[in-house]
Amino acid sequence: MSRTQIHTLVASCNPGRYACDDGATGHDLTSGEPIALSLAGHWIEGRVEHSGYPTPRYPEQTGLYSITGIKEPRIGYYFISSTGEVCGLCTGMNIKLFW
C-alpha cells in the first residue's frame, strides 16, 4: 500500500473491526498499525489501537478509552495521533496506510 493512496473506512465482515474500502475484501485495521487520518482537511499521522472490557486475567485494567465531550468510556478501535491526541474511528473516514 502506498502512503498516497486514500482509503475509506467501512465496517468489516469481522464484527467490531474496520476495513479499507470493502468490508469483505478490504484490509482490516489492527492494533499498532501506523496510519494517517484526514481531519478537517489535514492529514494527521498516528496509529490504530484497541480497547476492550476488563478480562479475568487483568481485572485492574479497564481497557476503555475516553474522548473529550463524550460522557461514557468506549470500547473498540480508535486512533492516537503522533502527538498523543485520541480520536474515535468511524465509517466514512479517509485514511492512508503506512506499510
Jmol script that loads the backbone (N, CA, C; Angstrom):
load data "model"
ATOM      1  N   MET A   1       0.841  -1.184   0.000  1.00  0.00           N
ATOM      2  CA  MET A   1       0.000   0.000   0.000  1.00  0.00           C
ATOM      3  C   MET A   1       0.883   1.242   0.000  1.00  0.00           C
ATOM      4  N   SER A   2       0.434   2.236  -0.667  1.00  0.00           N
ATOM      5  CA  SER A   2       1.180   3.480  -0.785  1.00  0.00           C
ATOM      6  C   SER A   2       0.695   4.515   0.219  1.00  0.00           C
ATOM      7  N   ARG A   3       1.619   5.364   0.667  1.00  0.00           N
ATOM      8  CA  ARG A   3       1.241   6.457   1.571  1.00  0.00           C
ATOM      9  C   ARG A   3       0.377   7.497   0.861  1.00  0.00           C
ATOM     10  N   THR A   4       0.280   7.411  -0.452  1.00  0.00           N
ATOM     11  CA  THR A   4      -0.520   8.387  -1.185  1.00  0.00           C
ATOM     12  C   THR A   4      -1.924   7.871  -1.492  1.00  0.00           C
ATOM     13  N   GLN A   5      -2.144   6.569  -1.370  1.00  0.00           N
ATOM     14  CA  GLN A   5      -3.460   6.003  -1.665  1.00  0.00           C
ATOM     15  C   GLN A   5      -4.415   6.268  -0.506  1.00  0.00           C
ATOM     16  N   ILE A   6      -5.556   6.840  -0.814  1.00  0.00           N
ATOM     17  CA  ILE A   6      -6.560   7.169   0.195  1.00  0.00           C
ATOM     18  C   ILE A   6      -7.611   6.064   0.235  1.00  0.00           C
ATOM     19  N   HIS A   7      -7.918   5.616   1.454  1.00  0.00           N
ATOM     20  CA  HIS A   7      -8.922   4.580   1.680  1.00  0.00           C
ATOM     21  C   HIS A   7     -10.055   5.148   2.526  1.00  0.00           C
ATOM     22  N   THR A   8     -11.219   4.566   2.397  1.00  0.00           N
ATOM     23  CA  THR A   8     -12.374   4.935   3.209  1.00  0.00           C
ATOM     24  C   THR A   8     -12.661   3.810   4.188  1.00  0.00           C
ATOM     25  N   LEU A   9     -12.836   4.160   5.472  1.00  0.00           N
ATOM     26  CA  LEU A   9     -13.161   3.145   6.467  1.00  0.00           C
ATOM     27  C   LEU A   9     -14.605   2.684   6.289  1.00  0.00           C
ATOM     28  N   VAL A  10     -14.773   1.361   6.312  1.00  0.00           N
ATOM     29  CA  VAL A  10     -16.092   0.743   6.249  1.00  0.00           C
ATOM     30  C   VAL A  10     -16.160  -0.312   7.354  1.00  0.00           C
ATOM     31  N   ALA A  11     -17.353  -0.779   7.672  1.00  0.00           N
ATOM     32  CA  ALA A  11     -17.500  -1.866   8.639  1.00  0.00           C
ATOM     33  C   ALA A  11     -16.967  -3.142   8.003  1.00  0.00           C
ATOM     34  N   SER A  12     -16.137  -3.844   8.740  1.00  0.00           N
ATOM     35  CA  SER A  12     -15.569  -5.102   8.257  1.00  0.00           C
ATOM     36  C   SER A  12     -16.579  -6.233   8.426  1.00  0.00           C
ATOM     37  N   CYS A  13     -16.389  -7.299   7.673  1.00  0.00           N
ATOM     38  CA  CYS A  13     -17.184  -8.523   7.871  1.00  0.00           C
ATOM     39  C   CYS A  13     -16.805  -9.191   9.186  1.00  0.00           C
ATOM     40  N   ASN A  14     -15.652  -8.840   9.739  1.00  0.00           N
ATOM     41  CA  ASN A  14     -15.244  -9.325  11.057  1.00  0.00           C
ATOM     42  C   ASN A  14     -15.850  -8.388  12.090  1.00  0.00           C
ATOM     43  N   PRO A  15     -16.784  -8.854  12.894  1.00  0.00           N
ATOM     44  CA  PRO A  15     -17.507  -7.984  13.831  1.00  0.00           C
ATOM     45  C   PRO A  15     -16.583  -7.133  14.707  1.00  0.00           C
ATOM     46  N   GLY A  16     -16.942  -5.859  14.831  1.00  0.00           N
ATOM     47  CA  GLY A  16     -16.200  -4.946  15.682  1.00  0.00           C
ATOM     48  C   GLY A  16     -14.972  -4.336  15.060  1.00  0.00           C
ATOM     49  N   ARG A  17     -14.705  -4.616  13.795  1.00  0.00           N
ATOM     50  CA  ARG A  17     -13.497  -4.120  13.138  1.00  0.00           C
ATOM     51  C   ARG A  17     -13.847  -3.167  12.004  1.00  0.00           C
ATOM     52  N   TYR A  18     -12.819  -2.442  11.548  1.00  0.00           N
ATOM     53  CA  TYR A  18     -12.927  -1.571  10.379  1.00  0.00           C
ATOM     54  C   TYR A  18     -12.067  -2.138   9.268  1.00  0.00           C
ATOM     55  N   ALA A  19     -12.531  -1.937   8.030  1.00  0.00           N
ATOM     56  CA  ALA A  19     -11.783  -2.365   6.849  1.00  0.00           C
ATOM     57  C   ALA A  19     -11.602  -1.170   5.926  1.00  0.00           C
ATOM     58  N   CYS A  20     -10.680  -1.303   5.000  1.00  0.00           N
ATOM     59  CA  CYS A  20     -10.431  -0.264   3.988  1.00  0.00           C
ATOM     60  C   CYS A  20     -11.261  -0.550   2.746  1.00  0.00           C
ATOM     61  N   ASP A  21     -12.156   0.348   2.420  1.00  0.00           N
ATOM     62  CA  ASP A  21     -12.904   0.376   1.166  1.00  0.00           C
ATOM     63  C   ASP A  21     -13.983  -0.688   0.979  1.00  0.00           C
ATOM     64  N   ASP A  22     -13.757  -1.917   1.416  1.00  0.00           N
ATOM     65  CA  ASP A  22     -14.719  -3.000   1.206  1.00  0.00           C
ATOM     66  C   ASP A  22     -14.699  -3.923   2.415  1.00  0.00           C
ATOM     67  N   GLY A  23     -15.842  -4.112   3.046  1.00  0.00           N
ATOM     68  CA  GLY A  23     -15.914  -4.913   4.262  1.00  0.00           C
ATOM     69  C   GLY A  23     -15.549  -6.371   4.087  1.00  0.00           C
ATOM     70  N   ALA A  24     -15.748  -6.912   2.885  1.00  0.00           N
ATOM     71  CA  ALA A  24     -15.473  -8.328   2.643  1.00  0.00           C
ATOM     72  C   ALA A  24     -14.044  -8.579   2.181  1.00  0.00           C
ATOM     73  N   THR A  25     -13.512  -7.683   1.357  1.00  0.00           N
ATOM     74  CA  THR A  25     -12.196  -7.940   0.762  1.00  0.00           C
ATOM     75  C   THR A  25     -11.130  -6.931   1.165  1.00  0.00           C
ATOM     76  N   GLY A  26     -11.520  -5.838   1.816  1.00  0.00           N
ATOM     77  CA  GLY A  26     -10.560  -4.802   2.186  1.00  0.00           C
ATOM     78  C   GLY A  26      -9.706  -5.196   3.376  1.00  0.00           C
ATOM     79  N   HIS A  27      -8.594  -4.519   3.519  1.00  0.00           N
ATOM     80  CA  HIS A  27      -7.667  -4.737   4.628  1.00  0.00           C
ATOM     81  C   HIS A  27      -8.322  -4.333   5.946  1.00  0.00           C
ATOM     82  N   ASP A  28      -8.294  -5.217   6.955  1.00  0.00           N
ATOM     83  CA  ASP A  28      -8.803  -4.912   8.295  1.00  0.00           C
ATOM     84  C   ASP A  28      -7.721  -4.185   9.087  1.00  0.00           C
ATOM     85  N   LEU A  29      -8.104  -3.084   9.740  1.00  0.00           N
ATOM     86  CA  LEU A  29      -7.169  -2.380  10.612  1.00  0.00           C
ATOM     87  C   LEU A  29      -6.949  -3.188  11.880  1.00  0.00           C
ATOM     88  N   THR A  30      -5.754  -3.057  12.457  1.00  0.00           N
ATOM     89  CA  THR A  30      -5.432  -3.772  13.675  1.00  0.00           C
ATOM     90  C   THR A  30      -4.599  -2.899  14.606  1.00  0.00           C
ATOM     91  N   SER A  31      -4.496  -3.292  15.857  1.00  0.00           N
ATOM     92  CA  SER A  31      -3.755  -2.516  16.858  1.00  0.00           C
ATOM     93  C   SER A  31      -2.303  -2.309  16.443  1.00  0.00           C
ATOM     94  N   GLY A  32      -1.834  -1.087  16.664  1.00  0.00           N
ATOM     95  CA  GLY A  32      -0.453  -0.741  16.376  1.00  0.00           C
ATOM     96  C   GLY A  32      -0.184  -0.339  14.941  1.00  0.00           C
ATOM     97  N   GLU A  33      -1.188  -0.437  14.094  1.00  0.00           N
ATOM     98  CA  GLU A  33      -0.992  -0.145  12.678  1.00  0.00           C
ATOM     99  C   GLU A  33      -0.812   1.357  12.442  1.00  0.00           C
ATOM    100  N   PRO A  34       0.296   1.760  11.781  1.00  0.00           N
ATOM    101  CA  PRO A  34       0.504   3.181  11.503  1.00  0.00           C
ATOM    102  C   PRO A  34      -0.367   3.639  10.339  1.00  0.00           C
ATOM    103  N   ILE A  35      -1.075   4.743  10.554  1.00  0.00           N
ATOM    104  CA  ILE A  35      -1.931   5.316   9.512  1.00  0.00           C
ATOM    105  C   ILE A  35      -1.868   6.837   9.605  1.00  0.00           C
ATOM    106  N   ALA A  36      -2.439   7.485   8.599  1.00  0.00           N
ATOM    107  CA  ALA A  36      -2.737   8.916   8.678  1.00  0.00           C
ATOM    108  C   ALA A  36      -4.241   9.036   8.520  1.00  0.00           C
ATOM    109  N   LEU A  37      -4.815   9.945   9.276  1.00  0.00           N
ATOM    110  CA  LEU A  37      -6.259  10.156   9.297  1.00  0.00           C
ATOM    111  C   LEU A  37      -6.537  11.577   8.822  1.00  0.00           C
ATOM    112  N   SER A  38      -7.507  11.736   7.935  1.00  0.00           N
ATOM    113  CA  SER A  38      -7.877  13.060   7.457  1.00  0.00           C
ATOM    114  C   SER A  38      -8.891  13.681   8.402  1.00  0.00           C
ATOM    115  N   LEU A  39      -8.488  14.778   9.057  1.00  0.00           N
ATOM    116  CA  LEU A  39      -9.368  15.502   9.968  1.00  0.00           C
ATOM    117  C   LEU A  39      -9.363  16.970   9.586  1.00  0.00           C
ATOM    118  N   ALA A  40     -10.531  17.512   9.292  1.00  0.00           N
ATOM    119  CA  ALA A  40     -10.686  18.925   8.924  1.00  0.00           C
ATOM    120  C   ALA A  40      -9.730  19.327   7.803  1.00  0.00           C
ATOM    121  N   GLY A  41      -9.539  18.421   6.851  1.00  0.00           N
ATOM    122  CA  GLY A  41      -8.708  18.724   5.689  1.00  0.00           C
ATOM    123  C   GLY A  41      -7.214  18.581   5.913  1.00  0.00           C
ATOM    124  N   HIS A  42      -6.802  18.072   7.078  1.00  0.00           N
ATOM    125  CA  HIS A  42      -5.378  17.880   7.379  1.00  0.00           C
ATOM    126  C   HIS A  42      -5.106  16.404   7.621  1.00  0.00           C
ATOM    127  N   TRP A  43      -3.964  15.918   7.145  1.00  0.00           N
ATOM    128  CA  TRP A  43      -3.565  14.540   7.397  1.00  0.00           C
ATOM    129  C   TRP A  43      -2.788  14.493   8.704  1.00  0.00           C
ATOM    130  N   ILE A  44      -3.279  13.694   9.638  1.00  0.00           N
ATOM    131  CA  ILE A  44      -2.682  13.543  10.958  1.00  0.00           C
ATOM    132  C   ILE A  44      -2.111  12.127  11.051  1.00  0.00           C
ATOM    133  N   GLU A  45      -0.809  12.027  11.344  1.00  0.00           N
ATOM    134  CA  GLU A  45      -0.183  10.714  11.460  1.00  0.00           C
ATOM    135  C   GLU A  45      -0.334  10.169  12.868  1.00  0.00           C
ATOM    136  N   GLY A  46      -0.448   8.847  12.956  1.00  0.00           N
ATOM    137  CA  GLY A  46      -0.566   8.188  14.249  1.00  0.00           C
ATOM    138  C   GLY A  46      -0.706   6.694  14.068  1.00  0.00           C
ATOM    139  N   ARG A  47      -1.439   6.064  14.988  1.00  0.00           N
ATOM    140  CA  ARG A  47      -1.606   4.613  14.924  1.00  0.00           C
ATOM    141  C   ARG A  47      -3.003   4.216  15.421  1.00  0.00           C
ATOM    142  N   VAL A  48      -3.389   3.028  15.049  1.00  0.00           N
ATOM    143  CA  VAL A  48      -4.652   2.444  15.478  1.00  0.00           C
ATOM    144  C   VAL A  48      -4.397   1.661  16.767  1.00  0.00           C
ATOM    145  N   GLU A  49      -5.312   1.750  17.712  1.00  0.00           N
ATOM    146  CA  GLU A  49      -5.246   0.943  18.934  1.00  0.00           C
ATOM    147  C   GLU A  49      -6.634   0.401  19.229  1.00  0.00           C
ATOM    148  N   HIS A  50      -6.703  -0.540  20.154  1.00  0.00           N
ATOM    149  CA  HIS A  50      -7.973  -1.170  20.513  1.00  0.00           C
ATOM    150  C   HIS A  50      -8.117  -1.198  22.027  1.00  0.00           C
ATOM    151  N   SER A  51      -9.321  -0.966  22.486  1.00  0.00           N
ATOM    152  CA  SER A  51      -9.627  -1.101  23.914  1.00  0.00           C
ATOM    153  C   SER A  51     -10.776  -2.078  24.061  1.00  0.00           C
ATOM    154  N   GLY A  52     -10.795  -2.757  25.166  1.00  0.00           N
ATOM    155  CA  GLY A  52     -11.851  -3.730  25.404  1.00  0.00           C
ATOM    156  C   GLY A  52     -12.240  -3.750  26.863  1.00  0.00           C
ATOM    157  N   TYR A  53     -13.119  -4.640  27.190  1.00  0.00           N
ATOM    158  CA  TYR A  53     -13.551  -4.786  28.576  1.00  0.00           C
ATOM    159  C   TYR A  53     -12.451  -5.423  29.403  1.00  0.00           C
ATOM    160  N   PRO A  54     -12.470  -5.214  30.722  1.00  0.00           N
ATOM    161  CA  PRO A  54     -11.505  -5.900  31.588  1.00  0.00           C
ATOM    162  C   PRO A  54     -11.641  -7.418  31.430  1.00  0.00           C
ATOM    163  N   THR A  55     -10.541  -8.110  31.589  1.00  0.00           N
ATOM    164  CA  THR A  55     -10.557  -9.568  31.490  1.00  0.00           C
ATOM    165  C   THR A  55     -10.309 -10.169  32.868  1.00  0.00           C
ATOM    166  N   PRO A  56     -10.696 -11.418  33.085  1.00  0.00           N
ATOM    167  CA  PRO A  56     -10.413 -12.053  34.377  1.00  0.00           C
ATOM    168  C   PRO A  56      -8.915 -12.072  34.688  1.00  0.00           C
ATOM    169  N   ARG A  57      -8.096 -12.157  33.643  1.00  0.00           N
ATOM    170  CA  ARG A  57      -6.649 -12.194  33.844  1.00  0.00           C
ATOM    171  C   ARG A  57      -6.107 -10.846  34.291  1.00  0.00           C
ATOM    172  N   TYR A  58      -6.700  -9.755  33.804  1.00  0.00           N
ATOM    173  CA  TYR A  58      -6.252  -8.397  34.141  1.00  0.00           C
ATOM    174  C   TYR A  58      -7.439  -7.560  34.629  1.00  0.00           C
ATOM    175  N   PRO A  59      -8.021  -7.891  35.761  1.00  0.00           N
ATOM    176  CA  PRO A  59      -9.231  -7.187  36.203  1.00  0.00           C
ATOM    177  C   PRO A  59      -9.006  -5.709  36.525  1.00  0.00           C
ATOM    178  N   GLU A  60      -7.767  -5.324  36.851  1.00  0.00           N
ATOM    179  CA  GLU A  60      -7.494  -3.917  37.173  1.00  0.00           C
ATOM    180  C   GLU A  60      -7.356  -3.050  35.918  1.00  0.00           C
ATOM    181  N   GLN A  61      -7.230  -3.653  34.770  1.00  0.00           N
ATOM    182  CA  GLN A  61      -7.100  -2.909  33.521  1.00  0.00           C
ATOM    183  C   GLN A  61      -8.478  -2.632  32.954  1.00  0.00           C
ATOM    184  N   THR A  62      -8.863  -1.367  32.896  1.00  0.00           N
ATOM    185  CA  THR A  62     -10.197  -1.048  32.388  1.00  0.00           C
ATOM    186  C   THR A  62     -10.290  -1.261  30.891  1.00  0.00           C
ATOM    187  N   GLY A  63      -9.211  -0.968  30.149  1.00  0.00           N
ATOM    188  CA  GLY A  63      -9.222  -1.198  28.721  1.00  0.00           C
ATOM    189  C   GLY A  63     -10.112  -0.246  27.950  1.00  0.00           C
ATOM    190  N   LEU A  64     -10.646   0.760  28.589  1.00  0.00           N
ATOM    191  CA  LEU A  64     -11.542   1.688  27.910  1.00  0.00           C
ATOM    192  C   LEU A  64     -10.807   2.960  27.558  1.00  0.00           C
ATOM    193  N   TYR A  65     -11.266   3.637  26.517  1.00  0.00           N
ATOM    194  CA  TYR A  65     -10.689   4.932  26.182  1.00  0.00           C
ATOM    195  C   TYR A  65     -11.749   6.002  26.322  1.00  0.00           C
ATOM    196  N   SER A  66     -11.297   7.221  26.479  1.00  0.00           N
ATOM    197  CA  SER A  66     -12.200   8.339  26.710  1.00  0.00           C
ATOM    198  C   SER A  66     -11.892   9.448  25.715  1.00  0.00           C
ATOM    199  N   ILE A  67     -12.921  10.108  25.232  1.00  0.00           N
ATOM    200  CA  ILE A  67     -12.762  11.241  24.319  1.00  0.00           C
ATOM    201  C   ILE A  67     -13.460  12.441  24.945  1.00  0.00           C
ATOM    202  N   THR A  68     -12.785  13.574  24.926  1.00  0.00           N
ATOM    203  CA  THR A  68     -13.362  14.794  25.480  1.00  0.00           C
ATOM    204  C   THR A  68     -14.721  15.073  24.837  1.00  0.00           C
ATOM    205  N   GLY A  69     -15.699  15.403  25.654  1.00  0.00           N
ATOM    206  CA  GLY A  69     -17.023  15.738  25.153  1.00  0.00           C
ATOM    207  C   GLY A  69     -17.979  14.552  25.105  1.00  0.00           C
ATOM    208  N   ILE A  70     -17.475  13.340  25.357  1.00  0.00           N
ATOM    209  CA  ILE A  70     -18.328  12.159  25.389  1.00  0.00           C
ATOM    210  C   ILE A  70     -18.323  11.641  26.818  1.00  0.00           C
ATOM    211  N   LYS A  71     -19.502  11.472  27.397  1.00  0.00           N
ATOM    212  CA  LYS A  71     -19.604  11.129  28.817  1.00  0.00           C
ATOM    213  C   LYS A  71     -19.109   9.720  29.148  1.00  0.00           C
ATOM    214  N   GLU A  72     -19.486   8.727  28.363  1.00  0.00           N
ATOM    215  CA  GLU A  72     -19.157   7.350  28.690  1.00  0.00           C
ATOM    216  C   GLU A  72     -17.834   6.929  28.044  1.00  0.00           C
ATOM    217  N   PRO A  73     -17.083   6.052  28.727  1.00  0.00           N
ATOM    218  CA  PRO A  73     -15.902   5.470  28.084  1.00  0.00           C
ATOM    219  C   PRO A  73     -16.343   4.542  26.962  1.00  0.00           C
ATOM    220  N   ARG A  74     -15.466   4.282  26.027  1.00  0.00           N
ATOM    221  CA  ARG A  74     -15.786   3.487  24.839  1.00  0.00           C
ATOM    222  C   ARG A  74     -14.894   2.258  24.754  1.00  0.00           C
ATOM    223  N   ILE A  75     -15.373   1.250  24.028  1.00  0.00           N
ATOM    224  CA  ILE A  75     -14.542   0.121  23.665  1.00  0.00           C
ATOM    225  C   ILE A  75     -14.418   0.128  22.150  1.00  0.00           C
ATOM    226  N   GLY A  76     -13.427  -0.557  21.627  1.00  0.00           N
ATOM    227  CA  GLY A  76     -13.266  -0.684  20.193  1.00  0.00           C
ATOM    228  C   GLY A  76     -11.980  -0.068  19.688  1.00  0.00           C
ATOM    229  N   TYR A  77     -11.903   0.103  18.377  1.00  0.00           N
ATOM    230  CA  TYR A  77     -10.709   0.651  17.747  1.00  0.00           C
ATOM    231  C   TYR A  77     -10.762   2.171  17.760  1.00  0.00           C
ATOM    232  N   TYR A  78      -9.611   2.791  17.954  1.00  0.00           N
ATOM    233  CA  TYR A  78      -9.501   4.240  17.979  1.00  0.00           C
ATOM    234  C   TYR A  78      -8.139   4.652  17.428  1.00  0.00           C
ATOM    235  N   PHE A  79      -7.944   5.931  17.245  1.00  0.00           N
ATOM    236  CA  PHE A  79      -6.730   6.491  16.660  1.00  0.00           C
ATOM    237  C   PHE A  79      -6.005   7.318  17.713  1.00  0.00           C
ATOM    238  N   ILE A  80      -4.676   7.157  17.786  1.00  0.00           N
ATOM    239  CA  ILE A  80      -3.836   8.004  18.636  1.00  0.00           C
ATOM    240  C   ILE A  80      -2.863   8.721  17.713  1.00  0.00           C
ATOM    241  N   SER A  81      -2.901  10.056  17.714  1.00  0.00           N
ATOM    242  CA  SER A  81      -2.001  10.824  16.863  1.00  0.00           C
ATOM    243  C   SER A  81      -0.570  10.711  17.386  1.00  0.00           C
ATOM    244  N   SER A  82       0.387  11.074  16.553  1.00  0.00           N
ATOM    245  CA  SER A  82       1.793  11.017  16.959  1.00  0.00           C
ATOM    246  C   SER A  82       2.092  11.984  18.099  1.00  0.00           C
ATOM    247  N   THR A  83       1.189  12.939  18.357  1.00  0.00           N
ATOM    248  CA  THR A  83       1.367  13.868  19.476  1.00  0.00           C
ATOM    249  C   THR A  83       0.511  13.489  20.685  1.00  0.00           C
ATOM    250  N   GLY A  84      -0.218  12.347  20.595  1.00  0.00           N
ATOM    251  CA  GLY A  84      -0.935  11.821  21.744  1.00  0.00           C
ATOM    252  C   GLY A  84      -2.419  12.091  21.828  1.00  0.00           C
ATOM    253  N   GLU A  85      -3.007  12.832  20.888  1.00  0.00           N
ATOM    254  CA  GLU A  85      -4.457  13.053  20.921  1.00  0.00           C
ATOM    255  C   GLU A  85      -5.178  11.774  20.518  1.00  0.00           C
ATOM    256  N   VAL A  86      -6.373  11.582  21.095  1.00  0.00           N
ATOM    257  CA  VAL A  86      -7.174  10.392  20.831  1.00  0.00           C
ATOM    258  C   VAL A  86      -8.397  10.780  20.016  1.00  0.00           C
ATOM    259  N   CYS A  87      -8.731   9.959  19.035  1.00  0.00           N
ATOM    260  CA  CYS A  87      -9.898  10.196  18.185  1.00  0.00           C
ATOM    261  C   CYS A  87     -10.559   8.851  17.914  1.00  0.00           C
ATOM    262  N   GLY A  88     -11.854   8.781  18.108  1.00  0.00           N
ATOM    263  CA  GLY A  88     -12.581   7.571  17.755  1.00  0.00           C
ATOM    264  C   GLY A  88     -12.612   7.386  16.248  1.00  0.00           C
ATOM    265  N   LEU A  89     -12.685   6.162  15.796  1.00  0.00           N
ATOM    266  CA  LEU A  89     -12.803   5.871  14.365  1.00  0.00           C
ATOM    267  C   LEU A  89     -14.266   5.625  14.022  1.00  0.00           C
ATOM    268  N   CYS A  90     -14.637   5.947  12.784  1.00  0.00           N
ATOM    269  CA  CYS A  90     -15.994   5.643  12.333  1.00  0.00           C
ATOM    270  C   CYS A  90     -15.994   5.445  10.827  1.00  0.00           C
ATOM    271  N   THR A  91     -17.028   4.785  10.343  1.00  0.00           N
ATOM    272  CA  THR A  91     -17.128   4.543   8.910  1.00  0.00           C
ATOM    273  C   THR A  91     -17.199   5.872   8.168  1.00  0.00           C
ATOM    274  N   GLY A  92     -16.643   5.884   6.978  1.00  0.00           N
ATOM    275  CA  GLY A  92     -16.639   7.084   6.155  1.00  0.00           C
ATOM    276  C   GLY A  92     -15.380   7.924   6.299  1.00  0.00           C
ATOM    277  N   MET A  93     -14.567   7.670   7.326  1.00  0.00           N
ATOM    278  CA  MET A  93     -13.325   8.433   7.487  1.00  0.00           C
ATOM    279  C   MET A  93     -12.334   8.047   6.402  1.00  0.00           C
ATOM    280  N   ASN A  94     -11.528   9.017   5.975  1.00  0.00           N
ATOM    281  CA  ASN A  94     -10.473   8.765   5.000  1.00  0.00           C
ATOM    282  C   ASN A  94      -9.150   8.552   5.727  1.00  0.00           C
ATOM    283  N   ILE A  95      -8.427   7.498   5.306  1.00  0.00           N
ATOM    284  CA  ILE A  95      -7.132   7.184   5.915  1.00  0.00           C
ATOM    285  C   ILE A  95      -6.120   6.858   4.833  1.00  0.00           C
ATOM    286  N   LYS A  96      -4.846   6.874   5.222  1.00  0.00           N
ATOM    287  CA  LYS A  96      -3.752   6.363   4.404  1.00  0.00           C
ATOM    288  C   LYS A  96      -3.022   5.338   5.252  1.00  0.00           C
ATOM    289  N   LEU A  97      -2.675   4.211   4.637  1.00  0.00           N
ATOM    290  CA  LEU A  97      -1.931   3.161   5.329  1.00  0.00           C
ATOM    291  C   LEU A  97      -0.432   3.411   5.176  1.00  0.00           C
ATOM    292  N   PHE A  98       0.322   3.164   6.221  1.00  0.00           N
ATOM    293  CA  PHE A  98       1.775   3.403   6.202  1.00  0.00           C
ATOM    294  C   PHE A  98       2.565   2.101   6.297  1.00  0.00           C
ATOM    295  N   TRP A  99       2.314   1.187   5.394  1.00  0.00           N
ATOM    296  CA  TRP A  99       3.114  -0.032   5.345  1.00  0.00           C
ATOM    297  C   TRP A  99       3.299  -0.487   3.942  1.00  0.00           C
TER     298      TRP A  99
END
end "model"
wireframe off; spacefill off
backbone 0.3
color backbone group
